[in-house]
């Protein structure tokens, strides 16, 4: 198989596409240029998001400092990661190419703010999972800053619970992002640990 050497770049795909909701904690946001948007929650689409620790539960997102949402997260010290489904793909793309300085993304995409339990910023009611986060550290790295945060609460859609109370997240139609394109999660190929799991002996 022939190979080519390319210059260094971000080619780690696929990635979780998520909508991150945030809101200023101040009575007045000096960077908000339109009075009708001042104080309203905003949404930014992020593909560079990940789990960094189990105990304590921590996540990270990477955001360009010039983005309006970066300012909101830096000022308030909190945000909500909202997982997306097939039904939310258009809204996800829109929230990634429009600025909260100019539009009310919740209104334009017909999304519903969901009151958080532990922080001021709301989640997105239409998302199957809302992960409430408090910023622990912001690391400037170059084009992006990595925001490390503690998970302080999780809200799930109870319609995804089966009759035994198991959370069937993978039945919700989750979406990933790969090299500029959105994909619906497809065929299950195995479960964690299946490669070393011993086969059950058949009873005769």
Phi and psi in degrees as a GROMACS rama.xvg file:
@    title "Ramachandran Plot"
@    xaxis  label "Phi"
@    yaxis  label "Psi"
@TYPE xy
-75.0975  146.11  UNK-2
-129.772  153.78  UNK-3
-122.274  144.432  UNK-4
-95.1562  122.773  UNK-5
-109.934  163.566  UNK-6
-66.8726  158.282  UNK-7
-56.3573  137.971  UNK-8
-166.267  169.644  UNK-9
-85.2169  99.8427  UNK-10
-121.583  23.3489  UNK-11
-86.4465  97.8439  UNK-12
-133.716  159.959  UNK-13
-76.8545  168.069  UNK-14
-129.559  156.338  UNK-15
-75.1438  123.121  UNK-16
-86.7834  125.744  UNK-17
-134.843  155.795  UNK-18
-104.274  125.586  UNK-19
-104.395  119.501  UNK-20
-99.7761  144.279  UNK-21
-152.267  165.843  UNK-22
-160.366  142.499  UNK-23
-65.8872  142.23  UNK-24
-93.3805  -4.51423  UNK-25
-88.0103  156.168  UNK-26
-66.824  -29.3897  UNK-27
-140.265  131.539  UNK-28
-98.439  110.337  UNK-29
-65.0632  -19.7221  UNK-30
-89.9714  -4.98292  UNK-31
-82.0558  117.96  UNK-32
-87.6968  -12.3825  UNK-33
-119.718  117.372  UNK-34
-55.0558  -33.8925  UNK-35
-70.072  -14.6431  UNK-36
-101.458  -11.1331  UNK-37
-61.5637  124.731  UNK-38
87.0385  -5.94607  UNK-39
-84.3526  151.417  UNK-40
-69.2879  154.656  UNK-41
-128.427  164.925  UNK-42
-132.293  135.087  UNK-43
-124.948  137.797  UNK-44
-86.6775  132.785  UNK-45
-131.55  131.623  UNK-46
-105.205  -20.68  UNK-47
-90.8272  78.924  UNK-48
-137.187  148.286  UNK-49
-167.196  167.129  UNK-50
-85.782  134.457  UNK-51
-119.219  -17.0096  UNK-52
-161.07  143.59  UNK-53
-88.5561  -45.0921  UNK-54
-135.794  103.431  UNK-55
-75.7709  154.023  UNK-56
-66.1931  122.298  UNK-57
-138.135  149.703  UNK-58
-132.659  171.433  UNK-59
-139.589  150.074  UNK-60
-133.919  150.658  UNK-61
-117.167  127.831  UNK-62
-136.207  142.748  UNK-63
-70.5285  131.409  UNK-64
-58.9348  -23.9798  UNK-65
-79.3617  -8.73072  UNK-66
-72.3829  142.697  UNK-67
-60.5498  -38.7561  UNK-68
-64.8015  -30.7354  UNK-69
-58.8464  -45.0725  UNK-70
-60.0986  -43.0609  UNK-71
-64.101  -41.2514  UNK-72
-69.2764  -42.3214  UNK-73
-62.936  -41.5378  UNK-74
-72.0984  -42.29  UNK-75
-87.6863  -26.4452  UNK-76
73.7198  25.5155  UNK-77
-158.385  162.389  UNK-78
-169.547  169.882  UNK-79
-124.527  128.415  UNK-80
-90.9066  123.74  UNK-81
-114.588  117.337  UNK-82
-68.8294  151.368  UNK-83
-117.249  152.889  UNK-84
-119.009  177.409  UNK-85
-55.4522  -37.9992  UNK-86
-68.7994  -17.4649  UNK-87
-103.588  6.42068  UNK-88
-62.8121  -44.6509  UNK-89
-62.0968  -44.224  UNK-90
-63.6276  -38.0218  UNK-91
-62.0569  -45.6908  UNK-92
-65.3516  -44.0989  UNK-93
-58.7411  -44.7753  UNK-94
-69.9652  -12.1761  UNK-95
-92.5578  -15.3283  UNK-96
-118.766  -2.45943  UNK-97
-117.488  148.588  UNK-98
-100.082  141.134  UNK-99
-67.6928  -9.53525  UNK-100
-69.3357  -24.3323  UNK-101
-112.134  -29.6546  UNK-102
-137.336  153.612  UNK-103
-88.969  100.821  UNK-104
-68.2833  -34.4724  UNK-105
-58.9878  -45.7718  UNK-106
-68.1318  -47.0542  UNK-107
-64.3958  -34.3737  UNK-108
-100.463  9.11875  UNK-109
55.0361  44.8626  UNK-110
-101.674  153.751  UNK-111
-110.034  120.256  UNK-112
-64.1308  133.631  UNK-113
-111.574  119.216  UNK-114
-59.4459  130.839  UNK-115
-84.976  157.887  UNK-116
-88.87  -32.5275  UNK-117
-114.711  -11.7017  UNK-118
-135.653  170.957  UNK-119
-78.8294  -40.1342  UNK-120
-63.8694  137.811  UNK-121
-85.428  159.532  UNK-122
-91.4546  -167.884  UNK-123
-114.794  116.517  UNK-124
-60.5576  -31.6549  UNK-125
-75.3359  -9.86353  UNK-126
-82.6429  142.726  UNK-127
-72.149  -23.3111  UNK-128
-140.776  128.931  UNK-129
-119.506  121.425  UNK-130
-110.914  107.394  UNK-131
-79.3247  131.016  UNK-132
-132.007  143.034  UNK-133
-116.977  130.259  UNK-134
-66.0559  129.958  UNK-135
-99.3963  -40.594  UNK-136
-158.925  144.634  UNK-137
-117.119  123.207  UNK-138
-110.896  106.45  UNK-139
-66.8617  126.492  UNK-140
-122.161  -13.145  UNK-141
146.839  -120.216  UNK-142
-62.0629  -31.2682  UNK-143
-122.288  156.68  UNK-144
-111.836  135.814  UNK-145
-90.9253  126.356  UNK-146
-104.932  109.941  UNK-147
-89.4637  133.66  UNK-148
-142.335  150.053  UNK-149
-88.6071  135.382  UNK-150
-80.4232  121.096  UNK-151
-111.027  -6.02508  UNK-152
-175.362  151.409  UNK-153
-135.414  133.275  UNK-154
-116.291  134.646  UNK-155
-124.157  155.695  UNK-156
-80.8675  116.701  UNK-157
-71.5462  -8.26811  UNK-158
-71.3415  -12.153  UNK-159
-95.2916  7.26121  UNK-160
-89.2092  130.905  UNK-161
-80.7229  -176.098  UNK-162
-64.451  -19.1835  UNK-163
-97.423  2.39152  UNK-164
87.0974  7.00684  UNK-165
-77.351  135.734  UNK-166
-82.1551  111.688  UNK-167
-95.0636  65.7058  UNK-168
-59.3461  -38.9317  UNK-169
-72.0291  -2.02958  UNK-170
-93.0707  0.290187  UNK-171
-87.5024  -8.2943  UNK-172
83.276  47.4867  UNK-173
-65.9879  152.986  UNK-174
-121.795  144.203  UNK-175
-119.26  166.211  UNK-176
-120.243  130.234  UNK-177
-143.738  113.295  UNK-178
52.83  47.7208  UNK-179
87.4467  6.37479  UNK-180
-133.708  151.782  UNK-181
-100.717  138.731  UNK-182
-132.9  142.171  UNK-183
-81.3724  135.169  UNK-184
-58.1308  137.194  UNK-185
-108.803  -135.98  UNK-186
-65.8594  132.629  UNK-187
-73.9368  130.301  UNK-188
-105.718  -13.3114  UNK-189
171.545  177.107  UNK-190
-121.091  159.366  UNK-191
-56.0701  125.502  UNK-192
88.2555  1.67797  UNK-193
-64.4391  -24.1904  UNK-194
-69.8156  -21.1942  UNK-195
-118.074  3.72208  UNK-196
-71.8521  132.879  UNK-197
-77.7147  138.526  UNK-198
-73.2184  141.386  UNK-199
-73.128  138.06  UNK-200
-71.3898  134.405  UNK-201
-76.222  134.007  UNK-202
-79.4519  139.515  UNK-203
